[in-house]
Amino acid sequence: MKKPSAQFWNSLFIIVGGVILLLEISGEEKNVYAMILGLVLLMFGLYRATNFWVDTKDDHKKEKEETDNRNS
């Protein structure tokens, strides 16, 4: 299983990217580079989070099987 801190970093990338993007979209002066940075951070966080969720989606089933095997 991956480190629990990976989920923290994924969430942080998503939040920071979203905040940068929202601030730049809502402002009067639009900095294109900041908007690109916000979008890249948002998409990078979503990509990592999706891969993390796919890797760990069946962990609860494996843990249940292990405990069932130990109890038998």
PDB file of N, CA, C and O in Angstrom:
ATOM      1  N   MET A   1       0.840  -1.191   0.000  1.00  0.00           N
ATOM      2  CA  MET A   1       0.000   0.000   0.000  1.00  0.00           C
ATOM      3  C   MET A   1       0.877   1.243   0.000  1.00  0.00           C
ATOM      4  O   MET A   1       1.937   1.267   0.626  1.00  0.00           O
ATOM      5  N   LYS A   2       0.437   2.253  -0.691  1.00  0.00           N
ATOM      6  CA  LYS A   2       1.214   3.484  -0.781  1.00  0.00           C
ATOM      7  C   LYS A   2       1.122   4.269   0.522  1.00  0.00           C
ATOM      8  O   LYS A   2       0.266   4.020   1.371  1.00  0.00           O
ATOM      9  N   LYS A   3       2.026   5.216   0.644  1.00  0.00           N
ATOM     10  CA  LYS A   3       2.063   6.042   1.841  1.00  0.00           C
ATOM     11  C   LYS A   3       0.788   6.873   1.967  1.00  0.00           C
ATOM     12  O   LYS A   3       0.250   7.334   0.960  1.00  0.00           O
ATOM     13  N   PRO A   4       0.300   7.068   3.194  1.00  0.00           N
ATOM     14  CA  PRO A   4      -0.883   7.933   3.382  1.00  0.00           C
ATOM     15  C   PRO A   4      -0.613   9.382   3.000  1.00  0.00           C
ATOM     16  O   PRO A   4      -1.545  10.132   2.708  1.00  0.00           O
ATOM     17  N   SER A   5       0.660   9.781   3.001  1.00  0.00           N
ATOM     18  CA  SER A   5       0.965  11.168   2.651  1.00  0.00           C
ATOM     19  C   SER A   5       0.721  11.438   1.168  1.00  0.00           C
ATOM     20  O   SER A   5       0.591  12.596   0.768  1.00  0.00           O
ATOM     21  N   ALA A   6       0.658  10.390   0.347  1.00  0.00           N
ATOM     22  CA  ALA A   6       0.391  10.587  -1.082  1.00  0.00           C
ATOM     23  C   ALA A   6      -0.982  11.211  -1.286  1.00  0.00           C
ATOM     24  O   ALA A   6      -1.151  12.078  -2.143  1.00  0.00           O
ATOM     25  N   GLN A   7      -1.950  10.779  -0.512  1.00  0.00           N
ATOM     26  CA  GLN A   7      -3.292  11.343  -0.634  1.00  0.00           C
ATOM     27  C   GLN A   7      -3.300  12.813  -0.217  1.00  0.00           C
ATOM     28  O   GLN A   7      -4.018  13.623  -0.804  1.00  0.00           O
ATOM     29  N   PHE A   8      -2.509  13.153   0.784  1.00  0.00           N
ATOM     30  CA  PHE A   8      -2.387  14.551   1.212  1.00  0.00           C
ATOM     31  C   PHE A   8      -1.821  15.402   0.083  1.00  0.00           C
ATOM     32  O   PHE A   8      -2.350  16.474  -0.209  1.00  0.00           O
ATOM     33  N   TRP A   9      -0.746  14.934  -0.558  1.00  0.00           N
ATOM     34  CA  TRP A   9      -0.123  15.700  -1.643  1.00  0.00           C
ATOM     35  C   TRP A   9      -1.064  15.843  -2.826  1.00  0.00           C
ATOM     36  O   TRP A   9      -1.131  16.904  -3.447  1.00  0.00           O
ATOM     37  N   ASN A  10      -1.793  14.773  -3.142  1.00  0.00           N
ATOM     38  CA  ASN A  10      -2.758  14.849  -4.244  1.00  0.00           C
ATOM     39  C   ASN A  10      -3.811  15.918  -3.957  1.00  0.00           C
ATOM     40  O   ASN A  10      -4.137  16.728  -4.826  1.00  0.00           O
ATOM     41  N   SER A  11      -4.335  15.915  -2.746  1.00  0.00           N
ATOM     42  CA  SER A  11      -5.347  16.908  -2.361  1.00  0.00           C
ATOM     43  C   SER A  11      -4.766  18.313  -2.385  1.00  0.00           C
ATOM     44  O   SER A  11      -5.429  19.258  -2.812  1.00  0.00           O
ATOM     45  N   LEU A  12      -3.537  18.447  -1.929  1.00  0.00           N
ATOM     46  CA  LEU A  12      -2.891  19.761  -1.909  1.00  0.00           C
ATOM     47  C   LEU A  12      -2.723  20.310  -3.330  1.00  0.00           C
ATOM     48  O   LEU A  12      -3.004  21.482  -3.576  1.00  0.00           O
ATOM     49  N   PHE A  13      -2.269  19.472  -4.260  1.00  0.00           N
ATOM     50  CA  PHE A  13      -2.128  19.912  -5.656  1.00  0.00           C
ATOM     51  C   PHE A  13      -3.472  20.355  -6.230  1.00  0.00           C
ATOM     52  O   PHE A  13      -3.553  21.374  -6.915  1.00  0.00           O
ATOM     53  N   ILE A  14      -4.514  19.596  -5.951  1.00  0.00           N
ATOM     54  CA  ILE A  14      -5.843  19.926  -6.467  1.00  0.00           C
ATOM     55  C   ILE A  14      -6.328  21.254  -5.893  1.00  0.00           C
ATOM     56  O   ILE A  14      -6.822  22.106  -6.631  1.00  0.00           O
ATOM     57  N   ILE A  15      -6.190  21.432  -4.596  1.00  0.00           N
ATOM     58  CA  ILE A  15      -6.676  22.653  -3.941  1.00  0.00           C
ATOM     59  C   ILE A  15      -5.887  23.876  -4.389  1.00  0.00           C
ATOM     60  O   ILE A  15      -6.471  24.902  -4.739  1.00  0.00           O
ATOM     61  N   VAL A  16      -4.562  23.771  -4.377  1.00  0.00           N
ATOM     62  CA  VAL A  16      -3.729  24.915  -4.764  1.00  0.00           C
ATOM     63  C   VAL A  16      -3.969  25.278  -6.231  1.00  0.00           C
ATOM     64  O   VAL A  16      -4.099  26.455  -6.567  1.00  0.00           O
ATOM     65  N   GLY A  17      -4.026  24.278  -7.095  1.00  0.00           N
ATOM     66  CA  GLY A  17      -4.292  24.551  -8.508  1.00  0.00           C
ATOM     67  C   GLY A  17      -5.651  25.188  -8.719  1.00  0.00           C
ATOM     68  O   GLY A  17      -5.789  26.119  -9.512  1.00  0.00           O
ATOM     69  N   GLY A  18      -6.657  24.691  -8.011  1.00  0.00           N
ATOM     70  CA  GLY A  18      -7.995  25.264  -8.121  1.00  0.00           C
ATOM     71  C   GLY A  18      -8.064  26.698  -7.626  1.00  0.00           C
ATOM     72  O   GLY A  18      -8.719  27.542  -8.237  1.00  0.00           O
ATOM     73  N   VAL A  19      -7.386  26.972  -6.515  1.00  0.00           N
ATOM     74  CA  VAL A  19      -7.393  28.334  -5.954  1.00  0.00           C
ATOM     75  C   VAL A  19      -6.702  29.307  -6.912  1.00  0.00           C
ATOM     76  O   VAL A  19      -7.211  30.397  -7.171  1.00  0.00           O
ATOM     77  N   ILE A  20      -5.545  28.907  -7.434  1.00  0.00           N
ATOM     78  CA  ILE A  20      -4.831  29.782  -8.380  1.00  0.00           C
ATOM     79  C   ILE A  20      -5.701  30.050  -9.607  1.00  0.00           C
ATOM     80  O   ILE A  20      -5.805  31.184 -10.073  1.00  0.00           O
ATOM     81  N   LEU A  21      -6.314  29.005 -10.113  1.00  0.00           N
ATOM     82  CA  LEU A  21      -7.144  29.154 -11.306  1.00  0.00           C
ATOM     83  C   LEU A  21      -8.358  30.045 -11.043  1.00  0.00           C
ATOM     84  O   LEU A  21      -8.683  30.914 -11.853  1.00  0.00           O
ATOM     85  N   LEU A  22      -9.025  29.828  -9.911  1.00  0.00           N
ATOM     86  CA  LEU A  22     -10.199  30.653  -9.589  1.00  0.00           C
ATOM     87  C   LEU A  22      -9.827  32.113  -9.364  1.00  0.00           C
ATOM     88  O   LEU A  22     -10.541  33.011  -9.809  1.00  0.00           O
ATOM     89  N   LEU A  23      -8.721  32.353  -8.682  1.00  0.00           N
ATOM     90  CA  LEU A  23      -8.308  33.735  -8.445  1.00  0.00           C
ATOM     91  C   LEU A  23      -7.971  34.458  -9.748  1.00  0.00           C
ATOM     92  O   LEU A  23      -8.298  35.633  -9.914  1.00  0.00           O
ATOM     93  N   GLU A  24      -7.324  33.760 -10.660  1.00  0.00           N
ATOM     94  CA  GLU A  24      -6.963  34.391 -11.927  1.00  0.00           C
ATOM     95  C   GLU A  24      -8.172  34.588 -12.836  1.00  0.00           C
ATOM     96  O   GLU A  24      -8.240  35.577 -13.566  1.00  0.00           O
ATOM     97  N   ILE A  25      -9.109  33.675 -12.801  1.00  0.00           N
ATOM     98  CA  ILE A  25     -10.295  33.814 -13.641  1.00  0.00           C
ATOM     99  C   ILE A  25     -11.184  34.944 -13.134  1.00  0.00           C
ATOM    100  O   ILE A  25     -11.775  35.673 -13.931  1.00  0.00           O
ATOM    101  N   SER A  26     -11.282  35.093 -11.819  1.00  0.00           N
ATOM    102  CA  SER A  26     -12.182  36.102 -11.251  1.00  0.00           C
ATOM    103  C   SER A  26     -11.579  37.505 -11.210  1.00  0.00           C
ATOM    104  O   SER A  26     -12.312  38.478 -11.030  1.00  0.00           O
ATOM    105  N   GLY A  27     -10.275  37.628 -11.370  1.00  0.00           N
ATOM    106  CA  GLY A  27      -9.632  38.934 -11.316  1.00  0.00           C
ATOM    107  C   GLY A  27      -9.836  39.729 -12.589  1.00  0.00           C
ATOM    108  O   GLY A  27     -10.188  39.184 -13.635  1.00  0.00           O
ATOM    109  N   GLU A  28      -9.607  41.036 -12.478  1.00  0.00           N
ATOM    110  CA  GLU A  28      -9.753  41.893 -13.659  1.00  0.00           C
ATOM    111  C   GLU A  28      -8.593  41.695 -14.630  1.00  0.00           C
ATOM    112  O   GLU A  28      -8.792  41.560 -15.837  1.00  0.00           O
ATOM    113  N   GLU A  29      -7.371  41.680 -14.077  1.00  0.00           N
ATOM    114  CA  GLU A  29      -6.209  41.425 -14.922  1.00  0.00           C
ATOM    115  C   GLU A  29      -5.928  39.931 -14.897  1.00  0.00           C
ATOM    116  O   GLU A  29      -5.771  39.333 -13.833  1.00  0.00           O
ATOM    117  N   LYS A  30      -5.870  39.349 -16.064  1.00  0.00           N
ATOM    118  CA  LYS A  30      -5.661  37.906 -16.154  1.00  0.00           C
ATOM    119  C   LYS A  30      -4.214  37.617 -16.541  1.00  0.00           C
ATOM    120  O   LYS A  30      -3.736  38.052 -17.589  1.00  0.00           O
ATOM    121  N   ASN A  31      -3.530  36.878 -15.679  1.00  0.00           N
ATOM    122  CA  ASN A  31      -2.173  36.452 -15.956  1.00  0.00           C
ATOM    123  C   ASN A  31      -2.249  35.047 -16.557  1.00  0.00           C
ATOM    124  O   ASN A  31      -2.595  34.087 -15.869  1.00  0.00           O
ATOM    125  N   VAL A  32      -1.931  34.939 -17.816  1.00  0.00           N
ATOM    126  CA  VAL A  32      -2.079  33.674 -18.534  1.00  0.00           C
ATOM    127  C   VAL A  32      -1.175  32.605 -17.939  1.00  0.00           C
ATOM    128  O   VAL A  32      -1.567  31.441 -17.852  1.00  0.00           O
ATOM    129  N   TYR A  33       0.020  32.980 -17.532  1.00  0.00           N
ATOM    130  CA  TYR A  33       0.959  31.998 -16.979  1.00  0.00           C
ATOM    131  C   TYR A  33       0.468  31.442 -15.644  1.00  0.00           C
ATOM    132  O   TYR A  33       0.646  30.256 -15.367  1.00  0.00           O
ATOM    133  N   ALA A  34      -0.134  32.268 -14.831  1.00  0.00           N
ATOM    134  CA  ALA A  34      -0.695  31.799 -13.566  1.00  0.00           C
ATOM    135  C   ALA A  34      -1.885  30.875 -13.820  1.00  0.00           C
ATOM    136  O   ALA A  34      -2.070  29.883 -13.115  1.00  0.00           O
ATOM    137  N   MET A  35      -2.688  31.204 -14.829  1.00  0.00           N
ATOM    138  CA  MET A  35      -3.819  30.335 -15.168  1.00  0.00           C
ATOM    139  C   MET A  35      -3.331  28.971 -15.656  1.00  0.00           C
ATOM    140  O   MET A  35      -3.906  27.940 -15.307  1.00  0.00           O
ATOM    141  N   ILE A  36      -2.280  28.969 -16.454  1.00  0.00           N
ATOM    142  CA  ILE A  36      -1.711  27.711 -16.929  1.00  0.00           C
ATOM    143  C   ILE A  36      -1.144  26.915 -15.767  1.00  0.00           C
ATOM    144  O   ILE A  36      -1.339  25.702 -15.690  1.00  0.00           O
ATOM    145  N   LEU A  37      -0.437  27.593 -14.857  1.00  0.00           N
ATOM    146  CA  LEU A  37       0.119  26.913 -13.678  1.00  0.00           C
ATOM    147  C   LEU A  37      -0.997  26.307 -12.833  1.00  0.00           C
ATOM    148  O   LEU A  37      -0.881  25.164 -12.390  1.00  0.00           O
ATOM    149  N   GLY A  38      -2.065  27.045 -12.608  1.00  0.00           N
ATOM    150  CA  GLY A  38      -3.193  26.531 -11.832  1.00  0.00           C
ATOM    151  C   GLY A  38      -3.834  25.329 -12.496  1.00  0.00           C
ATOM    152  O   GLY A  38      -4.166  24.350 -11.828  1.00  0.00           O
ATOM    153  N   LEU A  39      -4.009  25.395 -13.798  1.00  0.00           N
ATOM    154  CA  LEU A  39      -4.596  24.279 -14.533  1.00  0.00           C
ATOM    155  C   LEU A  39      -3.694  23.051 -14.508  1.00  0.00           C
ATOM    156  O   LEU A  39      -4.176  21.929 -14.349  1.00  0.00           O
ATOM    157  N   VAL A  40      -2.384  23.257 -14.665  1.00  0.00           N
ATOM    158  CA  VAL A  40      -1.441  22.134 -14.638  1.00  0.00           C
ATOM    159  C   VAL A  40      -1.426  21.483 -13.256  1.00  0.00           C
ATOM    160  O   VAL A  40      -1.437  20.256 -13.154  1.00  0.00           O
ATOM    161  N   LEU A  41      -1.401  22.287 -12.195  1.00  0.00           N
ATOM    162  CA  LEU A  41      -1.414  21.720 -10.840  1.00  0.00           C
ATOM    163  C   LEU A  41      -2.709  20.966 -10.571  1.00  0.00           C
ATOM    164  O   LEU A  41      -2.692  19.888  -9.976  1.00  0.00           O
ATOM    165  N   LEU A  42      -3.818  21.523 -11.002  1.00  0.00           N
ATOM    166  CA  LEU A  42      -5.105  20.867 -10.821  1.00  0.00           C
ATOM    167  C   LEU A  42      -5.148  19.527 -11.547  1.00  0.00           C
ATOM    168  O   LEU A  42      -5.548  18.518 -10.966  1.00  0.00           O
ATOM    169  N   MET A  43      -4.743  19.514 -12.794  1.00  0.00           N
ATOM    170  CA  MET A  43      -4.771  18.279 -13.574  1.00  0.00           C
ATOM    171  C   MET A  43      -3.756  17.260 -13.058  1.00  0.00           C
ATOM    172  O   MET A  43      -4.036  16.061 -13.056  1.00  0.00           O
ATOM    173  N   PHE A  44      -2.595  17.713 -12.624  1.00  0.00           N
ATOM    174  CA  PHE A  44      -1.583  16.815 -12.065  1.00  0.00           C
ATOM    175  C   PHE A  44      -2.098  16.157 -10.793  1.00  0.00           C
ATOM    176  O   PHE A  44      -1.923  14.954 -10.595  1.00  0.00           O
ATOM    177  N   GLY A  45      -2.737  16.949  -9.926  1.00  0.00           N
ATOM    178  CA  GLY A  45      -3.312  16.401  -8.700  1.00  0.00           C
ATOM    179  C   GLY A  45      -4.420  15.405  -8.993  1.00  0.00           C
ATOM    180  O   GLY A  45      -4.505  14.363  -8.343  1.00  0.00           O
ATOM    181  N   LEU A  46      -5.268  15.713  -9.962  1.00  0.00           N
ATOM    182  CA  LEU A  46      -6.342  14.784 -10.334  1.00  0.00           C
ATOM    183  C   LEU A  46      -5.783  13.494 -10.925  1.00  0.00           C
ATOM    184  O   LEU A  46      -6.297  12.412 -10.646  1.00  0.00           O
ATOM    185  N   TYR A  47      -4.747  13.598 -11.730  1.00  0.00           N
ATOM    186  CA  TYR A  47      -4.117  12.412 -12.323  1.00  0.00           C
ATOM    187  C   TYR A  47      -3.535  11.514 -11.235  1.00  0.00           C
ATOM    188  O   TYR A  47      -3.758  10.303 -11.231  1.00  0.00           O
ATOM    189  N   ARG A  48      -2.786  12.123 -10.312  1.00  0.00           N
ATOM    190  CA  ARG A  48      -2.179  11.334  -9.230  1.00  0.00           C
ATOM    191  C   ARG A  48      -3.242  10.726  -8.322  1.00  0.00           C
ATOM    192  O   ARG A  48      -3.111   9.579  -7.896  1.00  0.00           O
ATOM    193  N   ALA A  49      -4.291  11.484  -8.025  1.00  0.00           N
ATOM    194  CA  ALA A  49      -5.352  10.983  -7.152  1.00  0.00           C
ATOM    195  C   ALA A  49      -6.081   9.816  -7.808  1.00  0.00           C
ATOM    196  O   ALA A  49      -6.407   8.832  -7.143  1.00  0.00           O
ATOM    197  N   THR A  50      -6.333   9.921  -9.090  1.00  0.00           N
ATOM    198  CA  THR A  50      -7.014   8.837  -9.802  1.00  0.00           C
ATOM    199  C   THR A  50      -6.168   7.574  -9.795  1.00  0.00           C
ATOM    200  O   THR A  50      -6.687   6.484  -9.556  1.00  0.00           O
ATOM    201  N   ASN A  51      -4.879   7.705 -10.052  1.00  0.00           N
ATOM    202  CA  ASN A  51      -3.995   6.542 -10.008  1.00  0.00           C
ATOM    203  C   ASN A  51      -3.927   5.954  -8.606  1.00  0.00           C
ATOM    204  O   ASN A  51      -3.889   4.734  -8.451  1.00  0.00           O
ATOM    205  N   PHE A  52      -3.911   6.793  -7.596  1.00  0.00           N
ATOM    206  CA  PHE A  52      -3.876   6.319  -6.213  1.00  0.00           C
ATOM    207  C   PHE A  52      -5.149   5.556  -5.879  1.00  0.00           C
ATOM    208  O   PHE A  52      -5.089   4.502  -5.246  1.00  0.00           O
ATOM    209  N   TRP A  53      -6.294   6.071  -6.294  1.00  0.00           N
ATOM    210  CA  TRP A  53      -7.574   5.417  -6.001  1.00  0.00           C
ATOM    211  C   TRP A  53      -7.694   4.091  -6.740  1.00  0.00           C
ATOM    212  O   TRP A  53      -8.238   3.128  -6.199  1.00  0.00           O
ATOM    213  N   VAL A  54      -7.192   4.033  -7.968  1.00  0.00           N
ATOM    214  CA  VAL A  54      -7.248   2.781  -8.723  1.00  0.00           C
ATOM    215  C   VAL A  54      -6.355   1.723  -8.061  1.00  0.00           C
ATOM    216  O   VAL A  54      -6.736   0.555  -7.977  1.00  0.00           O
ATOM    217  N   ASP A  55      -5.182   2.127  -7.597  1.00  0.00           N
ATOM    218  CA  ASP A  55      -4.258   1.188  -6.957  1.00  0.00           C
ATOM    219  C   ASP A  55      -4.790   0.660  -5.638  1.00  0.00           C
ATOM    220  O   ASP A  55      -4.499  -0.477  -5.266  1.00  0.00           O
ATOM    221  N   THR A  56      -5.565   1.467  -4.923  1.00  0.00           N
ATOM    222  CA  THR A  56      -5.994   1.087  -3.573  1.00  0.00           C
ATOM    223  C   THR A  56      -7.477   0.757  -3.476  1.00  0.00           C
ATOM    224  O   THR A  56      -7.999   0.637  -2.367  1.00  0.00           O
ATOM    225  N   LYS A  57      -8.173   0.607  -4.597  1.00  0.00           N
ATOM    226  CA  LYS A  57      -9.622   0.415  -4.537  1.00  0.00           C
ATOM    227  C   LYS A  57     -10.026  -0.917  -3.928  1.00  0.00           C
ATOM    228  O   LYS A  57     -11.115  -1.009  -3.361  1.00  0.00           O
ATOM    229  N   ASP A  58      -9.206  -1.948  -4.018  1.00  0.00           N
ATOM    230  CA  ASP A  58      -9.558  -3.258  -3.490  1.00  0.00           C
ATOM    231  C   ASP A  58      -8.802  -3.604  -2.209  1.00  0.00           C
ATOM    232  O   ASP A  58      -8.804  -4.761  -1.788  1.00  0.00           O
ATOM    233  N   ASP A  59      -8.166  -2.632  -1.592  1.00  0.00           N
ATOM    234  CA  ASP A  59      -7.407  -2.900  -0.368  1.00  0.00           C
ATOM    235  C   ASP A  59      -8.291  -3.421   0.753  1.00  0.00           C
ATOM    236  O   ASP A  59      -7.864  -4.285   1.518  1.00  0.00           O
ATOM    237  N   HIS A  60      -9.509  -2.916   0.866  1.00  0.00           N
ATOM    238  CA  HIS A  60     -10.380  -3.367   1.948  1.00  0.00           C
ATOM    239  C   HIS A  60     -10.775  -4.827   1.761  1.00  0.00           C
ATOM    240  O   HIS A  60     -10.990  -5.541   2.740  1.00  0.00           O
ATOM    241  N   LYS A  61     -10.871  -5.273   0.512  1.00  0.00           N
ATOM    242  CA  LYS A  61     -11.195  -6.676   0.255  1.00  0.00           C
ATOM    243  C   LYS A  61     -10.017  -7.573   0.620  1.00  0.00           C
ATOM    244  O   LYS A  61     -10.209  -8.646   1.193  1.00  0.00           O
ATOM    245  N   LYS A  62      -8.800  -7.143   0.293  1.00  0.00           N
ATOM    246  CA  LYS A  62      -7.608  -7.921   0.625  1.00  0.00           C
ATOM    247  C   LYS A  62      -7.435  -8.036   2.128  1.00  0.00           C
ATOM    248  O   LYS A  62      -7.105  -9.104   2.644  1.00  0.00           O
ATOM    249  N   GLU A  63      -7.661  -6.921   2.835  1.00  0.00           N
ATOM    250  CA  GLU A  63      -7.524  -6.939   4.289  1.00  0.00           C
ATOM    251  C   GLU A  63      -8.563  -7.863   4.913  1.00  0.00           C
ATOM    252  O   GLU A  63      -8.257  -8.569   5.873  1.00  0.00           O
ATOM    253  N   LYS A  64      -9.771  -7.872   4.392  1.00  0.00           N
ATOM    254  CA  LYS A  64     -10.821  -8.738   4.918  1.00  0.00           C
ATOM    255  C   LYS A  64     -10.468 -10.203   4.688  1.00  0.00           C
ATOM    256  O   LYS A  64     -10.668 -11.037   5.571  1.00  0.00           O
ATOM    257  N   GLU A  65      -9.941 -10.519   3.500  1.00  0.00           N
ATOM    258  CA  GLU A  65      -9.546 -11.896   3.209  1.00  0.00           C
ATOM    259  C   GLU A  65      -8.425 -12.339   4.136  1.00  0.00           C
ATOM    260  O   GLU A  65      -8.427 -13.477   4.606  1.00  0.00           O
ATOM    261  N   GLU A  66      -7.466 -11.455   4.405  1.00  0.00           N
ATOM    262  CA  GLU A  66      -6.351 -11.799   5.289  1.00  0.00           C
ATOM    263  C   GLU A  66      -6.841 -12.074   6.709  1.00  0.00           C
ATOM    264  O   GLU A  66      -6.391 -13.020   7.356  1.00  0.00           O
ATOM    265  N   THR A  67      -7.759 -11.248   7.187  1.00  0.00           N
ATOM    266  CA  THR A  67      -8.281 -11.476   8.541  1.00  0.00           C
ATOM    267  C   THR A  67      -9.126 -12.731   8.601  1.00  0.00           C
ATOM    268  O   THR A  67      -9.126 -13.429   9.615  1.00  0.00           O
ATOM    269  N   ASP A  68      -9.852 -13.034   7.521  1.00  0.00           N
ATOM    270  CA  ASP A  68     -10.654 -14.264   7.488  1.00  0.00           C
ATOM    271  C   ASP A  68      -9.750 -15.495   7.483  1.00  0.00           C
ATOM    272  O   ASP A  68     -10.059 -16.504   8.117  1.00  0.00           O
ATOM    273  N   ASN A  69      -8.619 -15.403   6.753  1.00  0.00           N
ATOM    274  CA  ASN A  69      -7.678 -16.529   6.693  1.00  0.00           C
ATOM    275  C   ASN A  69      -6.994 -16.737   8.042  1.00  0.00           C
ATOM    276  O   ASN A  69      -6.731 -17.877   8.426  1.00  0.00           O
ATOM    277  N   ARG A  70      -6.707 -15.678   8.755  1.00  0.00           N
ATOM    278  CA  ARG A  70      -6.075 -15.802  10.078  1.00  0.00           C
ATOM    279  C   ARG A  70      -7.035 -16.403  11.099  1.00  0.00           C
ATOM    280  O   ARG A  70      -6.624 -17.164  11.975  1.00  0.00           O
ATOM    281  N   ASN A  71      -8.300 -16.060  10.982  1.00  0.00           N
ATOM    282  CA  ASN A  71      -9.304 -16.566  11.935  1.00  0.00           C
ATOM    283  C   ASN A  71      -9.660 -18.018  11.677  1.00  0.00           C
ATOM    284  O   ASN A  71     -10.175 -18.689  12.572  1.00  0.00           O
ATOM    285  N   SER A  72      -9.403 -18.520  10.484  1.00  0.00           N
ATOM    286  CA  SER A  72      -9.767 -19.910  10.149  1.00  0.00           C
ATOM    287  C   SER A  72      -8.779 -20.915  10.682  1.00  0.00           C
ATOM    288  O   SER A  72      -8.952 -22.117  10.480  1.00  0.00           O
TER     289      SER A  72
END
